[in-house]
Each structure stands twice: as structure tokens, then as C-alpha cells.
Amino acid sequence: MTDTRVRKALQVLNDGGVIIYPTETVYGIGCLDYNNQGIERIAKIKESGPEQSFIILVKDIGSIEFYCIEVPQFAYKLTQRFWPGPLTIVLLAKESLHPRLIGSSGGVALRQSPHPLTAQLLRNLDAGLISTSANLSGHKAPKSIEEIDLKISQSVDYILNGDDLKGGVSTVIDLCSKEPKIIRHGAVSTDDINECLSLK
């Protein structure tokens, strides 16, 4: 049975809205991945610079092929081991994606969140969910509803309250070239990634 809070969030997203929601680390702000107007709205709410890109939360491993040109074997090994969880993978993006979803390496960043409310939300969506921390650019990412800046919380259409979160950041690994490259260290350790990919 779908949580009543999740049903409300689904309605807002499908109507083109922007929501704040919990992840396994901090609160994020997002809209549906094809909602270009919503993506621009999020950038404006966060006061994001033109160089800042957003990631996409997906419901499962099978969803990643929709966003990228190809999926290397590295990606399947990592996602089978660490998803759902705080590992973001970057793959060569399809040109049809919004520019805010394509980073400097030409990749799109993808993750599957294990937070029960957000996982339930994604299972009921026919699209991915834009994800970027629910804070003004350069400010601290919120671990609770109380830590969200009023300028942020008053600018969205709905807040999906998942109580207090543990904080931290996901590890980000770029798979756009032949050799995997960790571009942000986070909750998944380098040793665990190397062991998974047999890089030791």
C-alpha cells in the first residue's frame, strides 16, 4: 500500500511540480527528469551556477540504459554490488537530456536511493527523479526538515518528510572513459570499489 505522503508527492510531480524529499544521506529537491521547466526552476531556487549539474535517481538498474549511450560492464558490477545505496555512477549521456543533467565529462550521474519513501515514490513513477541537495548553492545540505532554508522550503510545491537523515555524501565514480575514476569520495569506500572492480 502506498504511503499517503508518497501519493501526494506523486500527484505534485505528475502535475509538473517540484518537491523536497529524503534520500539515504540528505534532503534533495527534484522534479521529473523530463520536466525541463522544473529543472530550470530548481536551478533558480538553489541559485545554481551555470556549471552545476544535477543527478537523476532511478528506480532500478534496468533504468540506466534510458539515459546513456552505452553501459560498460564496470557499471553493472558496481550497481549490482552497491545499489540501492550512496554510489553515484556517471555514464556518457544521451544528447537529448537537459543540459543541466550533463556534466563536464559529457556524462549523466545516476543513483538508486534506498530510502523507503523515495524508493516507493520511484516505483510508482514512469520517469527518474531529479536530485540535488535541498540547499542554496554553496550552503550546507540539510539532514532534517528543520535545517532546510526557508527560501528553499517556501519555493517548492510539496515536502515529503522522511524524518532526520544521517547526512554525508554519495561516492561519485565517472565511467565515461576506459578507466573508472572516483571524482568524489563519500559513503562507499575506494577500497570497496577497487575490490568490486578487481583493481587492486
N, C-alpha and C positions, 0 to 999 in steps of 0.2 A: 504494500500500500504506500502511495506517495505521500510524503510529509506535506502538511498544509502550507508550510513556508516555501517548500520547493515548488508546489503548484503555483503559488503567487509569483515566484521568480520566473517560472516557465512562461506564464502569461505575459509578464513585463518584457521578457526577452523576445518572445514571438511577436509582440506588438512593436518591436523596434527600440525598446528601451535599454537603459544602462543600469547595471546593478553592482552592488558590492557583495562579495561572498567570501567564505573561508576556504583556505587551502591547507595543506599539511604543514605549512610554515607561517605565512602571514595572510592578512586580508587582501584580496585582489579586487580590481574593478574591471568590468568587462561587458561585452555585448556579443551578439552572434558574429561569427567570423566573416560573414558576407555583408554585414551591416556597415557599409563604408561611412555613412553619416555618423553612426555610433562610434566608429573608430576615431574619426576626427573630433568628435565631441569629447571622448576620453582624453585625447592629447591636449585639448584645450582645458579640460578640468584639471589635469595634472600639471599644466604649464610645461609640457614636454618640449624639449628642443627638437629641431628637425632631424637630428641624427639618431634620436631614440626610437627603438623599435619595440614591438610588443610580441609576446609569445601566444601560442594557442594551446589550450587544454583540450585534449581529445578523450573520447570515451574508452578507446581500446587500441591495441597495437595495430589492428587492421585499418584504422582510420588514417594512419600517417601517409599512406600512398596517395591520398587525395590532394595533399599539399606540396608534394615534392616531385622532382623529375625522376629520381631513382632512389631506391632504398638499399644501401650497401649491407652486406652481411653483418658488419660491425653493429649496425643499428638494431637488427633483430636480436643479436646476442645481448646487447645492453638492455633493451626493453623487456626481454623475457626474464632477465635477472632482477632488474631494479624497478620495473613498473608494476602496479602504480607506486609512485614514490618520488622523492625530491631529486630526480635526474632529468635535466632538460637536454634534449638532443637537437642539434642543428643540421638540417639537410638542405641540399640545393633546392631552392624554391621554384615553384611554377610562376611564370611571369604574370599570370592572371591575378595573383594575390595583391591586396592593397599594399602600397609602398611601405606603410608602417609595419608590415609583417615580414619584411625582407631586410635582413641585417647587412652589415658592411661586407660580409663574405659572400653575399648572394644567397644566404640560407634563411630558412624559416625555422623558428625554435618551437619545439613541441614537447609536451609533458602530459602524463596521466596522473591526476591527483587522487590520493587515497581517502581524502576527507569524505566521510559518509554522505553529507548533504550535497556536496559538489559532485561526487560520483553519481548520486541519484539524479541530480539535475542533468548531467551529461547523458545518462542512459535514456532520458526522455527527450533529448534534443536530436534533430536531424543535422546538426552542424557542430562545429567546435566553438569553444568559448574563449574570447579574447582575454588575456591575463596580463596584468601589470599591477604592481603593488598599489594599494589604495592610499597613496600619499602624494603630496606636492613633490615635483621633481627635486631631488637633492635632499629631501627630508627623510626622517626615519619611517620605515614601513611598520604599519600597525599590527600588533598581536591581539588586539581586542577592539571591540566596538568603541570603547571609551577613548582609545588612542587615535581614532580617525579624526583628522582635522575637519572642523565644521564646514569649511569651504568645500571639502570633498563630499562629505555626507549629505549636505544640502543640495548638491548638484546632480545627484543620481535619482533614479526613479524607485529603487527598492533596495533594502539592505537585508540580506539573508544572514541572520545571526547564528553563528556556529560556536558561540561562547569564546573563551580565551584560547589562544593558539600558542604553540611552543616557540615560534619565531625561527630565525635562521634563514638561509637561502638555499635554493637548489644548486647542485653542481651542474655546470653547463659544459657540454662537450661538443665541439664542432666536428662534423663528419663530412664536410664538404670537399675535402681533399683525400688523398690516398691514406694519409696517416691521421688518426684521431688526435685532436688537440683539445685539452681542457682549457677553456677560456675563463671559467670562474670556478674557484674551489668552494665547495659547500658541503651539504649533509652526506653525500656519498663520497667516500674517500678515494684518493688517487690509487691507493693500493688495491682496493676492491675492484676498481675499474680495470687496472692493469691485470689483475688476476682473471677477471671475466674475459678480457680480450687476449689473455696469454701474452702480454707484452713484457713481462719480467724477464 
